[in-house]
């Protein structure tokens, strides 16, 4: 037996998502508000409503004409672009299929699942009402001639409803059309449950849709019909005389309970069991119900659920309010659920609120019941004044709910039954239980990255505003769960916004204000944006920098520890002593990091660890480039050297340079040609860029060059550095380093690498040549040329993989890189904690279209997928009116 219940374990299914559109309610949340408030959403139609619906004047004047219907607002509206349909295709498509498509998408988002990311198969079990749109399209002979019959059938035949959902949403599980009249959508739920239990799929959409065409037409009452003469459904009431029709749609997302819990889904309710059957020939007529057939299905569902009937606290009845149907339904309930104490089980029918939604009726009753289980409340069944005298409510177990009241437990979890009985005798019953208490989420990061995207700028604004409003209205959910749900459960569209939020801050205000210091926006292209990793040379690291990442990021910490261990034999010490000094030892560590023998291994280790951290977030470079010693990091990332060999080389390179006489560096605001013409003996051009260069050489030569430039009105600036890097002073180290490189394997670069010696792509021959890597010590750094080469691909995003921002600054100032997205991993200033800086960088990359694995930001945490606002469809009218030219799309 499973914990806290009295049923066998192992066959439970979970309702993890819901969506729908109903009379008077645009979504499930609005439906619940209306149900709690006892709103009658059946519209009282005006004469103008009837006229617009095409009801002739003589019928409108007939006193028997009933001006009531459960009207679905906006049935003619649809976001065609979202689903890749042209205006003409959308206008031809049955409104039922349009609405169900949108509901299916919203249901998956409500469940926190993007089907493109879901590892299993997703099935669709659904059906639609008869509609009437096709008849309207063909009512005009001219249109009938103009429109392709095959295209019309594909767009309007309800056979294609589930398949169209699977096609447009990319679902590869079974797509099964279900048509059992009024029980269609609850039968679809049953079939979806069976498919999950048998392994046909791993997640299932189940539901139905009905949109009457024309809408708002009312009906002519005929004595003896199932329709109400007054336009109200009075289920189980003495004055019950029939039903009122309505239009609507409902979809639920189902999973196996164990899978849902393991995946962090929000379980809204548990499906304990279900059954489907038919009345057969026991009834007095084809459309007449019968007690034995209904009771058999009720008993079968209870048996499948494995719970005693007296543990059921509420039944959502089929409840059409018909003179014959209500007494038969209660008699069947008494036979299956009794004997038990009088009035011990609540009874209701959502049809009293919305009208009879035909193919969507069963799933709508299910959604209502799931909401009641979630909220622990029973909502009123409307228009019940006096009990039907043919139903002995005083003695049987059932009592109609007439007012909102708490749903108390009685020693077992709350449980309910939901019925749907179809014309033709196909009956369905589902037994539900309230969701088990979920395992609490673990604490999240102090800082969170909230991401929002949409297909258009206007939809992005709407999505951000909706999330802000939700956070204002529901401040309880952990921000980490909000960030996680958007990371794993929302499709990343072209227009994007990422907002950095700290726990305890007003996330809603930040989302709404688009605070520039916390917000990154961008537009992704058709494919993933390629990213270039840029690695700096010596001088990019300060003592204590990256301590925040070391403490917070296991991947970074593990890689830095690995580098320190591999470097220990070469350095004779633990590099972390100066990288991550103890409190009070920062100044001493900073002095030691100024030594070239430690500075170059230090920047290598930190840059490598950052590169691996980005890889753990799914950010892999399409190309790499490095400045000075940073080119060795780039080569290692590209696969030219193994990490062990690269660390040995950088340690030897640093040792050789450290042993050389000291030198000086000078930043000069001239082009390479201009500087070369002004060089004094002993000074060299160490690095060249358009309009800015670095001179290097002995201190006296560099001082002389500075004085000479000053006489010509050129203001040069000394640059801190222990040696005259990339100058003739490096010559004594070149040959020893060449011999050291010769001792390690070299491989062609797996990732394209731009040489900062030539400014061109590194060839396989260069990568294999020890002379290249030795000469790189001495030769002028042409990082600007490398940037110009990289900038030939307009979509490239530049990422500085270092503790600082120097290279990002060079990119932003480079003429060929104007307007490019350029991101620094860390800002170097320390205004925010380093984990927050990492998130900011991740948000900037994601906003630019780089495929960041945002879910990896929550690795090691126990996170939950929670219900959040769904996509704000940009609906417009798509409709072929009788008077429209058939060539017109809308």
N, C-alpha and C positions, 0 to 999 in steps of 0.2 A: 504494500500500500504506500502511496506517496504521502509526504508529510502534510499534516494539517488537513487531511481530507479523508473521505471514506470510499475512494474509488481506486481501481488498479492504475498503476502508472504506465507510461510509455506510449499511449495513443493520443495524447493531447495535442491540439493544434492551437496556434495563437493568432488572434487578430492584431496585426501590428500597424495597420494603416487604414484610413478611411477617407473617402471623399464623396462629394455629391452636390447636386443642385436640386432644389426642391421648391415647391410653391411657397413664396414668401421668405425664402432663405437661400442665399447665394452659396452657402457652404455648410459644412457640418456644425461649425461653431454657432452660426446663426440659427440653424435648426434647433439646437439644444436650448438656446435662449427662448425661442418661440414656444418650444414644448414646455419649458418650466413656467413660462408666463401664461400658458393656456391660450395661445393665439390660434384663432381659426384662420388658416391661410387660404381657405377657399374664397375666391374672389366673387363679389357681387357685381355682375356685369351690367354696364350701362347700355342704353340703346345705341350709343355711339360705338361701344365695344362690339356689339353684335353686328352693327352695320359694317364695321371694318372687317369683321370675320366673314362677311358675305352672307349673313342670315337675311333672307328676304323679309320685306316689310310685313307681309301677311302672317308669317310665323312669329315675328317679333310682337305682333299685336295679339296673338293667341294667348288667352289666359293660362293655358296649360304649359306654355313655354317657360322653362326653368332657366333663370339667368344666373347660373352658378357654375364654377369650374375651378379646379386647382391649377391656376395659370403659372407657367414657368417663364419668368421674366428673362428677356434677352435670348430667347431660343433662336433668334435669327442672327446672333452675333458669334464670331469665331475668330481665333488668331490663326489665320491660314499660313502666314509666313513662318510661324514657329514650327509647324509640321511640314514645311516645304511644299505647300500647295499653292498653285496659282489662283487668282481670283475666280477664274472660270471653273476650275476644278472644285474649289470650295463651294461655289454657288450651286453646282450640280450635286454635291454630296448631301445625303440625308442629314438633316439637323441632329437626328438621334446619334448618328455616328460621329459627328463633330463634337457634340457635347460629351459623349462617352470617351472620346480620345482625350479631351482635356481633363476629365475626371480621373482617367487611368493614370495620366502623368502626375496629377496632384496627389493621388493615393500613394504612389510610390515615393514621392517626396515626403509626404506625411509620415511614411514608414521610415524615412531616413535612408532610402536606398536609391542610388543611381543605377539603373539596369545595366549601363555600360561597364560598371565596376563589379556587378554581382557575379560571383564565381559559379553559381549553379544555373539551372534552367528555370525560366519563369513562364508559367502557363497562364492562359486566359480562358475563362469560362464565363460566358455572358450571352445575353439575348436582348432583343429589342421588341418594341410594340409594332403594331401594323403601320403606325405612322400615317402616311397620307401624302408625303411630299412628292413622291413619284407621280401619284395621280394628278397632283396640281401641275407638275411639269408637263404632263402629257395632255392636260385639258385643252390646251391650245393646239389645234392641228398643225399650225405653222411651226411651232416649237417641236412637236413630235417628228416633223420631217427634218428639222435642222440638227437635232441632237443624235449622236451615235447611240444606237440601242445597246450595244455591248458596254459602252462607257456608262450609260445610264444605269444598267443593271448592276455593274460593279460598284457604283456609287450609292445605290439605294437598296439593293437587296440585303435584308438583314442577315442572310447567310454569311456575309463577309465582315460582319462587325468584329468578332474576335481576331480574325486574320489581319484586318487592317490595323488593329491595335498592336499586334505582334510585329507587323511590318514597320510601322512608324516609330515604335519604341525599341525595336531591335531585340525582341524577346524570342527565344528559341524553344520554349516549352510547348506543350500541346495548346492549340487554339481551337476551342470547341464551342460551336454555336448551340445554344440551349433555347428551346421554344416549347414551353408548357403553359402558355397563357399567363394567368395571374400569379402562378407559382414559379415563373421562369427564373428570377434572380435568386430565390432561395434554393431551388434545385441546382443552380449554378454553384452556389456555395457548397452544397453537399458534394457535387462532383469534384470540385476543387479539393475538398478535404480528402476524398478518396484518392485522388491523384497524388497528393502529398504523402499519404500513408503508404501508397504502393510504390513510391519513388519515381513516378512519371515526371515530377518536377520538384523543385526545391523551394519555390515561392510561387504563389498563384494570385492573380487578380480575379475576383468574382463579383458579378453584379448584373445590372440591367438598366435599361433606359426606355422611356416612353415619352414621345412628344406628339401630342395630337395636332394634326394639321386639318383645318385651321385652328389656331388657338383662340380661346375666349369666345367660342361659339355657343356654349350652353347646349340645351337639348329640349326636345319636345317630350313631355312626360306622357307615357302610355300606361294605363292601369295594367297591373300584372307583370310589368318589367322590373328589372333589378335596380332601376334608378329611382332616386328619391324624388317625390313630388315637390318637396320644399327646398331642395338644394343643400341639405345637411345630412351627414352620416351620423345616425344616432345608434351606434353599436350597443346592443344588449338592452336598449331602452324599450319601454312599452310602446312608444310611438315610432319605433324603427320601421322605415318603409323603403329602404334602399340606399344605394351608394351614390356618390358624386365622383365623376371622373377627374383625374388630374394628370399633369405631366411632370416628370422628374427623372433623375438619374442617381444611382448610388453604386459605389465600388468599395470593396474591402480587399485588403492585402492579407493573405494567410501564409503562415509558415509552420513548420513543426516547432513545437514549444521549446524543446531542448536547443534547437538551432537558434531560435530567436533570442533566448536567454544568453547563450554563448556569444552571440553577436552584439549584445548590448542594445537590442531593440526595445522600444517601449511597448510592452504587451498591454493592449487595451482590454482584452478579455480572452478567455480560453474556450475553445470549442471542445466540449467533452464527447459529443456524439451527434450523429444526424442520421436521418432516414428519409427515403422517398418511396412512394407506392402509388397505387391507383385504386379507385373505388370499384373498378371492374363493372360487372353487370348487376351489382346489388342495388343500385340506385334506380329511382323510378323514371329517370330520363337522363339523356346524355349530359345535360348541364346541371342536374340536381346533385347535391351532396348527399352523403350517407354516413351514418354513425359508424358502422363496422369498419369501413375503409379508412376513415380518419383516425379512429382509435387504434387501428393496427399500426399505422405509421407513428403515432405518438408513442406507443409501447416499444416499437422497434428503436426509436431514437433514445428513449430512456435506457433500454437495454444496452445499446451501444455506448452510452455515457457511463454506465456502470454505477449509477447513483439511485437512491430510493426516490420515488415520486414525491414523498413528503418533504424532501430537502429543497424542492423547487419553490421559490418565493414569489415568482412573477411569471405570467405567461403573456407574451405579446401575441394576441390572437389575430387570425385572419380578419375577423371583425368587420364585415362589410355592412352591417346594419340592415340586412335583408330579413324579411319576415320568416323565411324558411331556414336561411343559413345560420343565423345566430343560435337558435335553440339546438340545432343539430351539432354545431361546433361545441357548445358547452356540454351537451350530452356525451360527446366523444371524449372531451377532456375529463369529465367525471369518471368515465369508464376506465381511462388510462391512468389518471392521476389519483383517483380515490382508492379506498376510502380515507378520508382525513378530516380534521376538524373543520366545521363550517367557517367560511370566510378566511381560511388560513393562507390562501394563495391569491395574490393580487392579479387583476386582469385588466387589459387595456388594448386599444387599437389606435395606431397612428393615422389610420384612415379618417378618423374623426377630425384630425387637425389639417390634413393635407388633401383629402380625397383619395380615391383609389388610383394608384400610380401604375396599375397593370403590370407590365414586365418588370418594373422597378419596385413593386410593392413589397415583396419579400425582403429584399436587402435593405429597404428603408426601415422596415420594422426591426431588422437585425441591428442596424446602426443605432436606432433609438434605444434598443435594449442594451447594447454595449455602452452607450453613454450613461444610461441609468446605473449600470454596474460600476462604471468608473467613478461616477459622482456620488454614488450611494443614495440616490433619490429616485422616487417613483413619481412620474409626472401625470397630470390628469388626462383622462380620456374624456373628450368633450361631449356635450349635448346629452348627458345621461341624467335624467330627472327621476324616472320611475322604472323599476325593473320590469323587463319583459315578463308578463304573467306566465308564459310558457317555459320560463327558466326559474327554477326554484333556488334563487340566490340565498334564501334564508337557511337552507339546509345543505347545499352543496359546498365544496371547498373554495369556491371562487367569490371574489368581491371586486367589483369594478372600481378602479381608482378614479376619484372625482376631484381630488385636490392634491397639490404638491405635498409630498411628505417624505420624511427620511425612510430609507430602506434599511431596517435594522437586521442584524444577523441573529441567528438562533442556533449557535453552536457549530455551524458549518459555514463555509464561504457562501456569499450570495450566489444564487443560481437562478437561471431563467430558461424558459422555453420560448421558441419563436415558431409560429406556424404560417404557412402559406398554402392555400388550396386553390388549384387552378380549375377553370372551366374545362370540362372534359375529364375531371377526376384525378389529375396528378397532384398528389399531396406531398408536402415536405415539412419536416419539423427538425429544428436544431436546438440542442441543449447547450447553454453557455454557463460559464462560471467566471466570477470576477478574477482579475489577474493576480497571480502570486506576488508577494512583496519582492521587488527586484533587489538584486545585490547593489548596495550603494556604490556610487562612483568614488574613485579615489581622488585625493587632492590633485589639482592641476598646477600648471605653471603660474607664477605670479603675473606674468604677462601673457596675453592671448592675442592671436591674429584672427580677426573676424573677416571672412571673405564673402563677397557678394558678386554675382555676375548676372548678365542678361544678354539677350540678343540685340537690344537697341539701347541707346542712351536713356530714352524715356523710361523703358522698363527697368533699367538699372536704378534710376532714381526711385521708382515705385517700389522696387524690391528692398532697397536700403531703408526707405521710409516705413515699409511694413515691418521689417525686422526691428527698427527702432521703436515703433509703436508696441510691438509684442514685448520687447524687453521692459518698456515702461509699465505695461499691464501685468507682466509676469516676471517680477524681479528675482524669483527664487532659483530658477535653474542655474547651475554652475556655468560660468562663462566658458569653461573648458568644454562642456558638453555642447554648447551652442557652436563654438568654433569647430569641434569635431564633427558635428552633424553636417555643417556646411562643407566641411572638407571631404567627407566620405559619401554624403547623401545628396549632393547637388551637382548637376552637370556644370562644368566650367565653360561658360559662353564667352563671346568675343569681348564684350564690354565689362570691365572688371574694376572692383574697388576692394582694397584691403585696408583694414583699420586696426591699429595697434592699441590694445586696451589693457589697462592694469586692473587686477582684481580690486573691487571696491570703488572703482571709478564709474561714472555714469556712461555706460557703453552706448545707451540710446542717444545721449546728447552728442557724443563723438561721431556716431554714425550720421546723425542728422546734420551736424554742422560741417562735416567734411574738414575737420581741423587739419590744416596743411602739414603741421608737424607730426601728425599721426597717420595720415591717410596717403595711400598711393593709388593712383588710378592709371588705367591703360587700356589699350585695345589690342587684343591678340589677333594675329593673322589667321589664315586658313589652317596652317599646320603649327606644330610646336616651334616656338622661336629658338633658333640656335644660340647657344651661349658660349662665350670665349672666356677662359680663365686666364687672368693676368697675375704674374708673380713678381714681386719686387726683389731688389738685391739688398745688400747690407744697409743697415740703418733704419730698417722698417719696423724694428721691434724695440720696445722699452721694457724694462724690468717690471714685472707684475701684470703687464698686459696679457689678456687671455685667461687670467685667474678665474674670472666669472664663468667663462665657457668651460674651463677645466672642472670647475665644481658642479656645473649644471648639465653638461652634455657628455654622456658616457662614451659616445663614439669619439669625440674630440679627446677626451681624457685617455682613452685606451690607445689611440694612435700616438699621442704625445709621449705617453709612457713607453710605448714600443720604440719610438725614435730615441728616447733617452737611454734605453737599455742597449740599443745597437751602437750608440755613439760612445758609451762609457769606455770601451777599450781604446778608442781613438783619442778621446779627450782626457782620460785619466780622472774623470769626475762625472757626477750626475748633473747633466745640463739643467735639470729642474731647480737646482740650487740657485741659479741666477735668473732663470725664466720666471719662477714662482717663489720668490724669496719669502722667508718668514717675516712676520711683523717686526718692524724696526731695522730690517736688513736691506731695505730697498735701495738706499743710496749706494751701499757697497756693491750690491748686485748690479746696479746701473753702471757703475764704473767698470766692472768686469765685462759687462756686455758691450762696452765700448771697444774691447779688444777684438780685433778681427778674428783671432783663433776661435772665439766663442760666438761672435756676432753672426757669422755666416751659417754655422750649424744651427744656431738658434732660430734664425729666420726660416731656414729650410724646414726644421721640425714643426714650427708653428704653421707654416703655409701648407705643408703636407697634411697635417692634422685637420686643417680647415677644408682642404680639398676632399678628404675622406668624409668629413662631416656633411659637406654638400652632397656627396655621392649617396650618403644614407638618406638624404631627403629627395633623392631622385634626380638631382641636378648633375648631369654629366656634360663635360665640355665637348663642343663640336670642334674646337681648336684651342690651342694653348700658346702662350708666349711668356717669356720671362726676361727680366732686366738684370744684367750682371749675373750674380750668383743665383738669381731667381730662374735663370734659364736651365739650371740643373734640376730645379724642382719641376719645371715644365717638362723636361725630358723624362724625368722619373714618372710623372703622371701619364705621359704619352707612351711609356713602355720602353723607352730606349735603354734605361738602366733599371735594375731591380732596386727596391728601397734600400736593401743592405749595401749594395754597391754604391748607390748614389750618396748615401750618408758617409761611406768611407771616402768617397771622392771629395765631398764638400768639406769634410774635416781636414783632408790633406791639402786641399786648395787654400783653406783658411790658414793652416799652419805655415804653408809656404809664403803666403802674402804677409802674414804676421811677422815673419822673420826678416822681411825687407825693411830698408830704411823708411822712416816716415815721410809723408809728402803732404801736399795741400790740394784743395779743390776750389774752383772759382766758377760761379754761375755768371754767364755772360749773355746779355740780351742781343745777340747777333746771330746771323745765319752761319752755317759751317764755313762757307767760302769767305765771308767777311772776317770771321775769327781766324781762320787759317792764314789770311793775309797779314794779320797783326800779331801772330804768335812770336814770342821771344824764345831764344834758345833754351831748351830743356823743358818747355811746356808743350803739351799735346792736347788735341781735342778728344776728350774722354767720352763724351756723349753728344749727339747731334740731334736737333729738332728744328723745325721751321721757326726762325727768329729767336731761338734760345739754345745755348750750348753749355757744356760743362768742360772747363779746362782743368788739366791736372799736371802735376810735376813736382819737382823739389820746391820747398817752401820759398826759397829766395827767387826762383824763376817765376813762380806764381805771383809773388808780391810785385816783382818787376812788371809782369804783364798787367797787373791791376793798375799800377801807376801809369803805364803807357796808355792804357785804355782811358783812364781818367783825363789824360791830357787831350784825348780826342773827343771828350765829352760823353764817353760810354761809362755808365755806372755799373760796375760789376760787383757781385756780392759773394763774400767767402762762404763756403759750405762746410759744415762740420764733417770731418772724416779723418781717419788715422793714416791713410795711405793715398797715394796718387793712383787710384784705380784706373785701369784701362789706359795706361800711359807707358812710356818707355821704361819707367821704373819697375814695371812688372816683368820685364824680360828675363831676369834671373830665375823666375818661377816657372816659365813656360815649358822648358824642356823637362825638368823633373816631373811636372804635372802630366806632360804627354806620356812619359814612361809609366806613370801610375794609372792613367786611363787605359793604357795598352793592356794592363793586367786584368781588366774586367770585361765581361761580355758586353757587346753593344748590339742592339736590335733595331730594325726599322721602326719608326714611330707608328704606333697603332692609332693614335690621335694626331691629326695634322698639327705640326708645330712650326710657327713662323720664327725664323732665325732673327735675333736682334744684332747679329753680326752683319748679315747681308740685307736684312729687311725683306727677304723672300722666304718661301716655304723651304724648310729643311729637307734636303734630299736624303735618300737612304744611304748614299755614299758619304755624305757629310756626317750623318749620325754615326756611321761605323768608323769614321776616321778620328783617331786620337788627336791628330794635329788640329782638327777643328775645335775640339773642346779645350785644348791647351791655348790655341790662338785666341779663343774667346776671352781669355784672361787679359789679354793685351790690347785687343782691337777696340776701336770706337763702338760704343753702344748706339745702335740705330733703332731705338724703340719707336720713334716717330714713323720711320719707314715701315716698320712692322705693323703699326696701327693703320697706316694707309693701305697696306695689303689686306688686312683684315676687314677694313671698311668697304671693300669691293662688294661684299654681300650686305645689302641694305638691312636685312632682317636681324643681323647679329646683335646680340645683347652682350655688353662687356661687364664682367664681374671681376673685381679685384679681390683675389683670394689672399688676404694678408691682414695684419692687425691695423693697417693705416689706410690712408686715402690718397697717397701721392700719385699712384698710377691712374686712379679714377680722375684726378685733376688733369693729368696729361691728356687723357682721352677727351674730356670735355673741352679742352682748349685746342684740340687738333682740328684743323679746318675740315678734314675728310670725315670727321665723326660728329659733326654738328647735328644736334637733335637726337642722337642715339641714346637709348636707355643705358645708363652706366650706373653700376651699383657697387658700393663698397660693403664688404662683409662686416667690418667694424668701422666705426667712425673715428677712432683714435682719440677723440676728445673726452670720452668717458662721461658725457652728460647723462646717459642712461646706462643701466646695467648691460653687460655684454649679451646676455640671453635676449634682452629686448632688442638690441641692435641686430642680432641674428634674425629675429622675427621680422624686423623692419625690412631687412634685406630680402628675406624670403617673400615677403608681401610684394616688394617692388618687382622681383623677378616674376612672380605669379601674375601680377597685373600686366606685365609686358608679354605674357604668353609662354613663358618658360614652364615646362611641366614639373612643377615642384610637387613632391608627394607630401601634401600638407598633413595627411594623417600620421606621417612619421614623426611629426612634432609631438605626438601624444604617445609615442612608443613607451611601453612599460607601465602605462596608466590603465586603469579600468574605466573606460568611458562609455557613455550611453548615447544612442541615437534618440533624440527627443523631437516631439512635434514642434515645428516652427512654420512661419508663414511660407506658403508655396508660391510658385512662379506667378507673377502678375501678368497674365495674358493680356495682350493688346488687341482686344476684340473690335471688329467692325462688322457691318452688316453684309452678309452674303445671302442673297435671296433672288430667285427668279419669280417675280410676280406674274400673275396672269396677263397683265397688260404690258409686260416688258417685251422688248424686241429679243428674239431668241439668240441673236448674235451678242447681246450684252451679257457680261459676266455677273453683274450685280444689279 
